[in-house]
Amino acid sequence: MDELAAVKASQAGDKAAFGILIDRHYKNIYRYAYHCTGNNQDADDICQETFLRAYDGIGQLKNENCFREWLYKIASNLSRKRLKRIKVNKKFVDLSADSLNQQQENKEVHPFEHITKNEKVSIIQNHLQEMSER
């Protein structure tokens, strides 16, 4: 069964046809999610969620010829959300760890050097957040 026929059959409620679509796209969606997150568990979660959302929403897909692009859009949005959540959690962990390390390190550091380091870290973090996701 070709992809267009599988999409149309899936829209009509054929679960086996959607299984064909999963078989055809699972590896590539997984690779894409892994490329975005760098983590096997996150990639697996994103991949599964992508196909669940696709299954739930395939009836609303207007252009059957764009199934692949639509699937990647779902995976992209899920990856972006996951990365935002990871980035926020990591930022809080990193900041608390950095502040503890700085306090425990050399206590003879000149106060001006300490302020300068904090400013540099803050500037770098702000610039990183302003960068595009690509």
Secondary structure, DSSP 8 states (H G I E B T S, - for coil): --HHHHHHHHHTT-HHHHHHHHHHHHHHHHHHHHHHH--HHHHHHHHHHHHHHHHHHGGG-S-GGGHHHHHHHHHHHHHHHHHHHHHHHHHHHHHHHHHHHHHHS-TTS-HHHHHHHHHHHHHHHHHHHHS---
